[in-house]
Amino acid sequence: MRVALVHEWLQAFAGSEKVLAAVAELYPDAPIHALVHESSGFRGTPIEGRDIRTTALQNIPGGRRFRPLFLPWMPCLIETLDVRGAEVVFSSSHCVAKGVLTRADQLHISYVHTPMRYAWDLTHEYVASLAGIKAVARPFVRMQLHKLRQWDALSAMRVDHYLANSKTVAQRIAKTYRREATVIYPPVDVERFDATQSREGFYLVVSRMVPYKRVELAVEAFAQSGLELVVIGDGPGMARCRALAAGRANIKLLGAADDAVVVDHMARCRALVFAADEDFGITPVEAMAAGAPVVALGRGGTGETVVDGRTGVHFDEQTVASLSEAVRVVEREHGGFDPAAIRRHAEGFSRQRFQDEISQYVEQAWERFHQ
């Protein structure tokens, strides 16, 4: 098979890029098509040195730095990518990648991380979050999101087969595009983590401080409980978290930290706290690979990956009271969580498992397509 890979943008090696990298290793000769590419963000990764092909946005002044401002033009830009040399097109999509143009004799498989939530189920929350000068643009933003939804629904018909990174996302695909999707959980590098160290008394948050991650919820809950909390991560919500943690010696905000620090804290913490309603959520699986139970919201991706009572504790609502009650359960039962069993559960989300499932799916889909 001649394969082409399509991704929205290549600017940082985050969750969706790790999925792309795992797929790219299966097809070493496949070019990678994207709107823009920042090579500095991929040094030492499987993406470095690959054949990367970009759009005109790559060379527009400010196109890479101010990429979100070009969202209204992204549908047109993604359609300029030329994948005519491929027999199989594999898109990794959370925005517009699935809309790449293909011919009738080309098989298009799209791995969807989620349909655009700011354009669909989180539109009202997204528009309401626009403050200050941005608030004046709300009518224009609503109009652009309306146009984006129209294109998104139309371009959904271009895909032959959908893959989803969780059952939660498969449900969104069914609701948004009226298409069925096969669930293949994303790859987690479980081998990086050690589940044999002794657990200590502190709880851990590892997250970007953006609104939907709800880091401030954990900080507020632990400010009230007095239990020790370590927070690794940075972002727009840091000021709010600092205000909540002011004068609380039990809460440590470490800011951004390198991978070695994260791995070390996951190996020693009593439990990871994860309050986001996430599409999948790689961080909780990484913590479980380190033998740590996870205090997680019982819906979204963590409702599927964290087994309540065995690999962690679910809470039902994104409130301080609900989260605090789950933490109290861990305090009572923490000796009953088996790090080795938690680790074995996490191994079911390994990188090798992902690559085996993707390879088998693509080969079978290609055979059926030719028949």
PEWO-V472987 format. One record per backbone hydrogen bond with DSSP energy under -0.5 kcal/mol. NH is the residue of the N-H (numbers start at 0). CO is the residue of the C=O. Records with the same first field share a line. If there is no record, write none. Layout:
BEGIN
NH: CO + CO
END
This chain:
BEGIN
2: 0
3: 87
4: 30
5: 89
6: 32
7: 91
9: 35
10: 8
12: 40
13: 11
17: 13
18: 14
19: 15
20: 16
21: 17
22: 18
23: 19
24: 20
25: 21 + 22
26: 22 + 23
29: 26
30: 2
31: 50
32: 4 + 30
33: 52
34: 7
37: 9
38: 36
40: 37
41: 38
42: 39
44: 41
47: 41 + 44
49: 46
51: 49
52: 31
54: 34
57: 54
58: 55
59: 55
62: 59
65: 61
66: 63
68: 65
69: 66
70: 67
72: 69
73: 69 + 70
74: 70
76: 72
77: 73
78: 74
79: 76
80: 77
82: 80
85: 82
86: 1
87: 1
88: 106
89: 3 + 87
90: 88 + 108
91: 5
92: 90 + 110
98: 95
99: 96
105: 102
106: 86
108: 88 + 106
109: 160
110: 90 + 108
111: 109 + 162
112: 92 + 110
113: 92
116: 114
118: 115
119: 115
121: 116
122: 119
125: 121
126: 122
127: 123
128: 124
129: 126
130: 128
133: 130
134: 131
135: 131 + 132
136: 133
137: 134
140: 136
141: 137
142: 138
143: 139
144: 140
145: 141
146: 142
147: 143
148: 144
149: 145
150: 146
151: 147
152: 148
153: 149
154: 150
155: 151
156: 153
157: 154
158: 155
159: 107
160: 107
161: 179
162: 109
163: 181
164: 111
169: 165
170: 166
171: 167
172: 168
173: 169
174: 170
175: 171
176: 172
177: 172 + 173
178: 172
181: 161
183: 163 + 181
185: 164
187: 348
189: 187
191: 188
192: 189
194: 192
199: 267
202: 227
203: 270
204: 229
206: 231
208: 233
209: 207
212: 209
213: 209 + 210
216: 213
217: 213
218: 214
219: 215
220: 216
221: 217
222: 218
223: 219
224: 220
225: 221
228: 249
229: 202
230: 251
231: 204 + 229
232: 230 + 254
236: 208
237: 234
238: 235
240: 236
241: 237
242: 238
243: 239
244: 240
245: 241 + 242
247: 244
248: 246
250: 247
251: 228 + 249
252: 250
253: 230 + 251
254: 230
260: 257
261: 257
262: 258
263: 259
264: 260
265: 261
266: 262
267: 263 + 264
268: 264
269: 201
270: 201
271: 292
272: 203
273: 271 + 294
276: 211
277: 275
284: 280
285: 281
286: 282
287: 283
288: 284
289: 285 + 286
290: 287
291: 286
292: 269
293: 310
294: 271
295: 293 + 312
296: 273
297: 314
300: 277
301: 298
302: 299
303: 300
304: 300
305: 301
306: 304
307: 305
308: 311
309: 306
310: 306
311: 306
312: 293
314: 295
318: 316
322: 318
323: 319
324: 320
325: 321
326: 322
327: 323
328: 324
329: 325
330: 326
331: 327
332: 328
333: 329
335: 332
336: 333
338: 336
341: 337
342: 338
343: 339
344: 340
345: 341
346: 342
347: 343 + 344
348: 345
349: 346
350: 187
353: 349
354: 350
355: 351
356: 352
357: 353
358: 354
359: 355
360: 356
361: 357
362: 358
363: 359
364: 360
365: 361
366: 362
367: 363
368: 364
369: 365
370: 366
END
